[in-house]
């Protein structure tokens, strides 16, 4: 017999509290997205609700300042037909973006630059700098 995952979560006391909290935050999030101006709602999210305090995470300081200015109006709107909101706390926390590795691109060196590097290399005495320039000249892509 199939039983939904909610059935198992509601049987355990700790999981049941967690499920209720998640549903409440989900409802507050939906209400926040309808109450807040669309530009602000897209740049902020409800993070937590505890003892009448709603915690909202803003992506940047400008959004946080505007939300703080609207605090009382948002608090009243979030309280309507739901959990009683006494206070709103706004925190700044940028969205986490996954690290993107950028592949290196080979940029060609012009003939003029190539000639100047070659003359500079031949003018240098033997040493680490001369070997580094010779290695650079061997590896560089030449513009045609």
N, C-alpha and C positions, 0 to 999 in steps of 0.2 A: 504494500500500500504506500503510495507516494505521500510524503508530507513536506510542505514547503520549509525552506530554511528558517523562516520566522518562527515556526513551531518549536524548533530545537533551541533557538535563541531565547524564546520567551519562557522556556522551562527552567533555565538556569538563572539564578537571581542576579548575578553580576552581568551576564550577557543581556538580561532583560533590561537592566538600567541603561546599559550601553545602547541598546536598540531604541529605547524611548528617547534618549538624548540625541541620537542620530536623526530620528524622525523629527524631533523638535527643531534641530538645527536646519534640517532640510526645509521644513515649513517656514522658518524665519528667513532662510535664504530666498525662497520663492517670493515671500512677502516683500523682502528688501528689494528684490529686482523689479517689482512692480511699483514700489513707493518712491525709490530714489530716481533721480534723473538718469536717463539711459547711459550717458557718458560716464557718470560716476558709478553706476551699477556694474558697468563692464570693467571698471578698474578697481573694484573692491569686492570682498566676499565676507560672509558671516562665518566666523571661526568657532565661536563658543557662546553658550548661554549658561550662566550660573547665578543663582540667588538674585534674579532680577536684572543682572548686568549682561548686555549683549556686547560681545567683542567682535569688532569688524576690522579686517586687515585691508589696508589700502596699498596700492602698488607704489605710490610715491607720495612725497610730502604735500604736493599741491592738492591731490585728491583728499588726503587726510585733513587738511585745513578746511576744505569746503564741507566735508562730512561733519567736522566738529561744529561748524557754523550752523548746520542743519540738525544738530543733535537732538534738540527737544522735539522738533517736528517728526523726525525719524522714530524717536522713542515712542511717541504717541501713536504713530501709524503702525509700528510693529506690535504694540500692545493690543490693537484692535482685533477682537475675536481670536485671542490666543494667549500666549504666555505674557505675564505682566512684566513690562520693561520699565525699570526705574532709572536706568543709567545706560549710556552707551560709551564704550571705550574704543577709541580708534588707535590702531597701531599701524606703523608702516612696515610692510614686508613685501618686497618685490616678488613677483612670480618667479619661480624657479624654471629656468630654461635649460634644457639638456645641453651639455657641452658639445659644440660642433667643431670637429676638426676640419681645418681648412687645408686643402692640399696646396703645396707650394707651386707657384707658376714660374716657369723659366722665362725671364725677360731678356731679350737680346741686347747686346751692347753694340752701339754704333761703331762704324769703322774708325771714326775720328777718336772716340774714347778708347777703342782697342789699341790704336797706334800710340796714344798717350800713355796708356798703361804699360805697353811693351817698352817704350823708351824709358819710362820711370824704372821699370824692372832692371833693364840693362845698366842703368846708371847707379843702382844700389850696390853696395858691397855685399859679399856673401853673408848671409845671416837669416834669421827667422822671418823678417819682413819680406826679403826677396823670395824666399821659398813659398811664403803665403801668396804673394802676387803671382808667382809662376803657376801655383796650383789653381788660383782663380782663373788665370788665362786659359788653362787646359780645360776647365770645367764650363766656362761661360759659353752661352749660345751666341753665335755670331749673326748679326743682322745682315741680310743680303740685299 
